[in-house]
Amino acid sequence: MLRKSFRFQSELAAFLDAVLVCATLLAALVTHKLLAWLFPGTFATFDMFWSNSWLYVLVVPVWGFVLDFSGVYRQFLGLAPGRAIRQIARAGLLSFAVLLGLLYVLKLHMVPRTILGIHCAYSILAVSLRAIYLQPFLLRLEARRRLLLVGDPSRAESIREWLCHPDRARFFEIVGFLPPAGVPAPAGLAAPGTLDDFSSILHSTVVDAVLMIPDGISTSQIGQWLRQCEIEGIEAWLLPEFLRTQLAEATLDELAGEPMILFSTTSKSSWALMFKRVLDVVLSGLALALLSPVLLGIWIAIRATSPGPAFFVQRRSTLRGRTFDMVKFRTMVANAEQIRDELEDRNEVSGPVFKMKDDPRITPVGRWLRRYSLDELPQLWNVLKGDMSLVGPRPPIPAEVEKYENWQRRRLSMRSGCTCLWQIGARNNLPFEEWMRLDLKYIDTWSLALDFEILFKTVGAIFRGTGY
């Protein structure tokens, strides 16, 4: 199954689930009305329909978002019924919990919680039936494409194996393979001709798409085949060797009216990134307001116990090498940067960073602040401004970035954050190389769920008091 087809199936499943959630909400309202009639006084009365139609506007988007967030629309092929039911049940219970929280926050006490409970059970059942029985039927409606493979035979075997996999074989039928003249076709693939017979084979055989493997073939020849497929209305699939990347995802875009291939190693959902930014603004703003007495108390303690400013401002690097002024509470003596060179031989971590557990530059109040990461609290202001995110790779000093190896610079492909994977684990006890790998793991596996997990575990790491 091609990604384009999979995207259509995913969007279709989301649409069907929205319809099912609407239908099950109506069924839940009717069920509640019936129970209130059978057991008067036990179930609260509730006007089911027009005056409370806003309930659909609240329930349906929450269910749609949570189902998508839980990965219900990411796999259709080879998914066991039991696993599908468990996945949908977890998403349904999470939706129920979110809706209960929204009713409490919005003070919608007139809505009986029983309706949401009944609706949750009905929706889990309905969406599970869609996933187990209706989705396979919709997949069978996917048109089977007859493919003609042409070009270099060296990669044809791996492509044939992919196309003939049991999960995909029903979507594709290989008509044959056209190798260069004098070159045998790969084993298991019929050769109705050679590359010289491209036009005649295209006209004498039913072909839905031509899959081109252009290694070693001139670009003018490839262009000629592409133009012929375009003129005759046949899909052309091009698999050039240079498109094969380990991390970057290739997508087709357009620039100045010309087709353009875009390679991106950080292709994240724009909606998810926007929601991440909204969370940053809301949570950092709320935290600054709630913690303002603590911030004031720390400011007074620093000014009263050591000469110098209460805040330490340092230039740091973030997304794609942009720089900004990161704010922290000062935990060292005022001239700490000037005397760092004298301590270089006592550095306890590898790589272009400097850390030592018993740093003589740290003040008594600063040591306590560092232990519980309280010196990092002013960075909430950087988050609110947009310089940083709550979760992301820690922002390095520009001088450290200049010493990075090429693979290490990829940690700058996502906005820096206040906390990250290595901070919730061994924190300062990890070697520099492991910091980098954990940051890259975060970038490659990023999701909103991972951000919430890191934020939750950060609280525990802070209370353990292992910072220095």
C-alpha positions in Angstrom: 0.0 0.0 0.0 1.3 3.4 -1.0 1.5 6.3 1.5 -1.0 8.2 -0.5 -3.5 5.4 -0.3 -2.8 4.9 3.4 -3.4 8.6 4.0 -6.8 8.3 2.3 -7.7 5.2 4.4 -6.6 7.0 7.6 -8.7 10.1 6.7 -11.7 7.9 5.8 -11.4 6.0 9.1 -11.3 9.3 11.0 -14.4 10.6 9.2 -16.3 7.3 9.9 -15.3 7.4 13.5 -16.6 11.0 13.8 -19.9 9.8 12.4 -20.0 6.9 14.8 -19.2 9.1 17.8 -22.1 11.3 16.8 -24.4 8.3 16.4 -23.3 6.7 19.7 -23.8 10.0 21.5 -27.4 10.1 20.3 -27.8 6.5 21.4 -26.3 7.4 24.8 -28.8 10.3 25.2 -31.7 8.0 24.2 -30.5 5.3 26.6 -30.2 7.8 29.5 -33.7 9.1 28.7 -35.0 5.5 28.8 -33.2 4.8 32.1 -34.6 8.0 33.6 -38.1 6.9 32.6 -37.6 3.4 34.0 -36.0 4.5 37.2 -37.4 7.9 38.2 -35.3 9.7 40.7 -32.2 7.6 40.1 -31.1 9.3 36.8 -31.1 13.0 36.4 -33.3 14.5 33.7 -31.6 16.1 30.8 -32.9 17.7 27.6 -31.5 15.4 25.0 -31.6 17.3 21.7 -31.8 20.8 20.5 -31.1 22.9 23.6 -28.0 20.8 24.3 -26.7 20.2 20.8 -23.5 22.0 21.8 -22.6 18.7 23.5 -21.6 17.3 20.1 -19.2 20.2 19.5 -17.5 19.2 22.7 -17.5 15.4 22.5 -16.7 14.7 18.8 -13.5 16.8 18.6 -12.1 15.4 21.8 -12.7 11.8 20.6 -11.2 12.6 17.2 -8.1 14.2 18.7 -7.5 11.4 21.3 -8.0 8.6 18.8 -5.5 10.2 16.5 -3.1 11.0 19.4 -3.3 7.3 20.5 -2.2 6.0 17.1 -5.5 4.4 16.1 -5.1 5.7 12.5 -1.4 4.7 12.1 -1.8 1.0 11.3 -4.4 -0.9 9.3 -2.5 -3.8 7.8 -1.7 -6.9 9.9 -3.3 -5.5 13.1 -4.7 -8.2 15.3 -8.3 -7.7 16.5 -7.3 -7.9 20.2 -4.6 -5.3 19.8 -7.0 -3.0 18.0 -9.6 -3.3 20.7 -7.1 -2.6 23.5 -5.8 0.4 21.6 -9.3 1.8 21.0 -10.4 1.0 24.6 -7.4 3.0 26.0 -8.2 5.9 23.7 -11.9 5.8 24.7 -11.1 5.8 28.5 -8.7 8.7 27.9 -11.4 10.6 26.0 -13.9 10.0 28.8 -11.4 11.3 31.4 -10.6 14.4 29.2 -14.4 15.1 28.9 -14.9 14.8 32.6 -12.1 17.3 33.2 -13.6 19.7 30.6 -17.0 19.5 32.2 -15.4 20.3 35.6 -13.3 23.2 34.3 -16.1 24.7 32.2 -18.6 24.2 35.1 -21.0 22.3 32.9 -22.6 20.5 35.9 -25.9 20.2 34.2 -24.6 17.4 32.0 -25.1 14.0 33.7 -21.8 12.1 33.8 -23.8 8.9 33.2 -24.4 10.0 29.6 -20.6 10.2 29.0 -20.0 6.8 30.6 -22.7 5.2 28.4 -21.3 7.0 25.3 -17.8 5.8 26.1 -18.9 2.2 26.1 -20.9 2.6 22.9 -18.2 4.4 21.1 -15.5 1.9 22.0 -17.7 -0.9 20.7 -18.6 1.0 17.5 -15.0 2.1 16.7 -13.8 -1.4 17.4 -16.3 -2.9 15.0 -15.2 -0.3 12.4 -11.5 -1.3 12.8 -12.1 -5.1 12.8 -14.8 -5.5 10.2 -15.4 -2.4 8.1 -11.8 -1.3 7.6 -10.7 -4.6 6.0 -13.6 -4.3 3.6 -12.6 -0.8 2.7 -9.1 -1.9 2.1 -10.3 -4.6 -0.3 -11.9 -1.8 -2.3 -8.5 -0.4 -3.0 -7.8 -0.7 -6.7 -5.1 -3.3 -7.6 -2.3 -1.7 -9.7 -0.6 -3.5 -12.6 3.1 -2.4 -12.4 5.7 -2.5 -15.1 9.2 -2.3 -13.6 12.0 -0.8 -15.8 15.7 0.0 -15.3 18.5 -1.3 -13.3 17.9 -5.0 -12.2 20.3 -4.7 -9.1 17.6 -3.3 -6.9 14.6 -5.1 -8.5 14.7 -8.1 -6.2 14.3 -6.1 -3.0 11.4 -4.1 -4.6 9.7 -7.3 -5.8 9.9 -8.7 -2.2 8.3 -5.6 -0.8 5.5 -5.6 -3.4 4.8 -9.3 -2.9 4.7 -9.2 0.9 1.4 -10.7 2.1 0.2 -7.4 3.5 0.7 -5.7 0.1 0.4 -8.3 -2.6 -3.3 -7.7 -3.0 -2.6 -4.1 -4.0 0.0 -4.8 -6.7 0.5 -7.1 -9.7 3.8 -7.0 -11.4 3.4 -7.2 -15.2 7.1 -7.7 -15.9 10.6 -6.2 -15.8 12.4 -4.4 -18.7 16.2 -4.6 -18.2 18.8 -3.0 -20.5 19.5 -4.8 -23.7 21.7 -7.9 -23.1 21.1 -7.9 -19.3 19.0 -10.7 -17.9 15.9 -9.9 -15.8 16.1 -10.7 -12.0 14.9 -14.2 -10.9 11.2 -14.4 -10.4 10.3 -11.5 -12.8 9.1 -12.0 -16.3 10.9 -10.0 -19.1 8.5 -9.2 -21.9 11.2 -7.2 -23.5 14.1 -4.7 -22.9 14.3 -1.0 -22.3 14.3 -0.5 -26.1 10.8 -2.0 -26.1 9.4 0.5 -23.6 6.8 2.1 -25.9 5.6 -1.1 -27.5 5.2 -2.9 -24.2 3.3 0.1 -22.8 0.9 -0.1 -25.7 0.5 -3.9 -25.9 0.0 -4.5 -22.1 -2.4 -3.2 -19.5 -0.2 -1.0 -17.3 -1.5 1.2 -14.4 1.9 2.5 -13.4 5.6 2.3 -14.5 8.1 1.9 -11.7 11.5 3.2 -12.9 14.8 2.3 -11.3 17.1 4.8 -13.1 20.5 3.8 -11.7 23.0 4.0 -14.6 20.4 5.3 -17.1 20.8 8.8 -18.6 18.5 11.5 -17.4 17.4 12.3 -20.9 16.1 8.7 -21.3 14.3 8.9 -18.0 12.8 12.3 -19.0 11.6 10.8 -22.2 9.9 7.9 -20.4 8.3 10.4 -17.9 7.0 12.5 -20.7 5.5 9.5 -22.5 3.7 8.3 -19.3 2.5 11.9 -18.7 1.1 12.1 -22.3 -0.6 8.7 -22.1 -2.0 9.2 -18.6 0.0 6.4 -16.9 1.4 6.9 -13.4 5.2 7.0 -13.3 7.0 6.1 -10.1 10.7 7.1 -9.9 13.1 5.5 -7.4 16.5 7.1 -8.0 19.4 5.9 -5.8 20.1 9.5 -4.5 16.7 9.6 -2.8 17.7 6.8 -0.4 18.4 8.4 3.0 18.7 7.0 6.5 16.8 9.7 8.4 15.5 12.4 6.0 12.0 12.1 4.6 11.6 13.1 1.0 8.4 15.0 0.0 7.4 16.7 -3.2 6.9 20.4 -3.2 6.9 23.2 -5.7 9.2 26.3 -6.1 8.7 29.0 -8.8 6.3 26.6 -10.6 8.9 23.8 -10.8 8.6 20.5 -8.9 11.0 20.2 -6.0 12.0 17.3 -3.8 12.3 18.3 -0.1 14.5 16.3 2.3 13.7 16.8 6.0 14.9 14.9 9.1 12.5 16.8 11.4 9.2 16.5 9.4 6.8 16.9 12.3 3.1 17.5 12.3 2.5 21.2 12.0 -0.6 20.8 14.2 1.4 19.0 16.9 4.2 21.6 16.8 1.6 24.4 17.1 0.0 22.6 20.1 3.5 22.2 21.6 4.0 25.9 21.4 0.5 26.7 22.9 1.4 24.4 25.8 4.7 26.2 26.2 3.0 29.6 26.5 0.2 28.4 28.7 2.3 26.3 31.1 5.2 28.7 31.4 2.9 31.7 31.9 0.9 29.8 34.6 4.2 28.6 36.3 5.6 32.2 36.3 2.5 33.5 38.0 2.2 30.7 40.6 6.0 30.7 41.4 6.4 34.4 41.5 6.8 34.4 45.4 9.4 31.6 45.1 11.3 33.6 42.4 11.3 36.7 44.5 12.6 34.8 47.5 15.4 33.3 45.5 16.3 36.7 44.1 16.5 38.1 47.7 18.6 35.2 48.9 21.2 35.5 46.1 21.5 39.3 46.5 21.8 39.0 50.3 24.5 36.2 50.3 26.9 37.2 47.5 27.9 40.3 45.6 26.7 40.6 42.0 23.5 40.4 40.1 20.8 37.8 40.9 20.5 36.7 37.3 23.1 35.2 35.1 22.5 35.9 31.4 24.4 33.8 28.8 24.3 33.5 25.1 23.1 30.1 24.0 22.3 28.3 20.7 19.0 26.9 19.7 17.1 26.0 16.6 19.3 25.8 13.5 22.1 27.7 15.3 20.0 30.8 16.3 21.3 32.4 19.4 19.4 34.0 22.4 20.1 35.2 25.9 19.3 32.5 28.3 18.4 33.6 31.9 19.3 31.7 35.0 19.6 32.5 38.7 23.3 33.2 39.4 24.8 30.2 41.3 28.5 31.1 41.0 30.7 34.0 42.0 30.3 37.1 39.8 33.6 36.5 37.9 33.0 32.8 37.3 33.5 33.0 33.5 36.9 34.7 33.9 38.4 32.0 36.2 37.0 29.0 34.2 40.2 28.6 32.2 42.1 27.9 35.4 39.8 24.9 36.1 39.8 23.3 32.6 42.0 20.4 33.7 39.4 19.4 36.3 36.6 19.0 33.8 34.7 15.7 34.6 32.8 15.2 31.3 34.1 14.4 27.8 33.4 16.5 24.7 33.2 20.3 24.3 31.4 21.0 27.6 32.6 21.8 31.1 31.2 20.3 34.3 32.6 19.4 37.7 30.8 18.3 40.8 32.8 20.3 43.4 33.2 23.5 41.4 34.8 26.1 43.7 33.0 28.9 41.9 29.6 27.8 43.2 28.2 29.8 46.1 26.5 28.1 49.1 23.0 29.3 48.0 23.9 28.4 44.4 24.8 24.8 45.3 21.4 24.4 46.9 19.6 25.9 43.9 21.5 23.6 41.5 20.7 20.6 43.6 17.0 21.1 43.0 17.3 22.8 39.6 15.8 26.0 41.0 18.4 28.1 39.2 16.6 27.1 35.9 13.3 28.7 36.8 13.9 32.0 35.0 14.1 30.0 31.8 10.3 29.9 31.9 10.6 33.5 30.7 12.7 32.3 27.7 9.9 29.7 27.0 7.2 32.3 27.2 9.2 34.5 24.7 9.7 31.6 22.3 13.4 31.3 22.7 13.0 27.8 24.2 10.5 25.1 24.8 9.6 23.3 28.0 11.0 20.1 26.5 13.8 19.8 24.1 17.6 19.4 23.9 19.4 21.6 26.3 20.8 24.8 24.7 24.5 24.7 24.2 27.0 27.6 24.3 27.9 28.8 20.7 31.6 28.0 21.4 30.7 24.4 22.2 28.6 24.1 19.0 31.7 25.1 17.0 33.4 22.0 18.3 30.5 19.6 17.4 31.0 16.8 14.9 28.6 16.9 12.0 26.2 14.3 13.4 26.1 16.1 16.7 24.8 19.3 15.1 21.5 17.6 14.3 20.5 18.2 17.9 20.0 21.8 16.9 17.2 20.8 14.4 14.6 21.2 17.2 14.1 24.1 19.5 16.1 23.8 22.8 14.2 23.1 26.0 14.3 23.3 29.8 14.4 19.5 30.2 15.2 16.5 28.1 15.7 12.8 28.1 19.1 12.7 29.8 18.0 15.1 32.5 15.3 12.7 33.7 17.8 9.8 33.8 21.4 10.0 34.9 21.4 13.8 34.5 25.1 14.9 35.0 26.5 11.3 35.2 26.3 10.7 31.5 29.2 11.1 29.0 28.9 13.8 26.4 28.3 11.2 23.5 25.4 9.7 25.4 23.8 13.2 25.9 24.0 13.6 22.1 22.4 10.2 21.4 19.6 10.8 23.8 18.9 14.2 22.3 18.8 12.7 18.8 16.5 9.9 20.1 14.2 12.6 21.4 14.2 14.4 18.0 13.6 11.2 16.0 10.8 9.8 18.2 9.2 13.1 19.3 5.5 13.3 20.1 3.3 15.2 22.4 3.0 12.1 24.6 6.8 12.0 24.9 6.8 15.6 26.0 4.2 14.9 28.7 6.2 11.9 29.9 9.4 13.9 30.2 7.7 16.7 32.0 6.1 14.3 34.5 9.5 12.5 35.1 11.3 15.8 35.5 9.3 16.6 38.6 10.6 13.4 40.2 14.2 14.1 39.1 14.0 17.5 40.7 12.8 16.2 44.0 15.6 13.6 44.0 18.0 16.6 44.3 20.7 15.0 42.1 21.7 18.2 40.2 25.0 20.0 40.6 
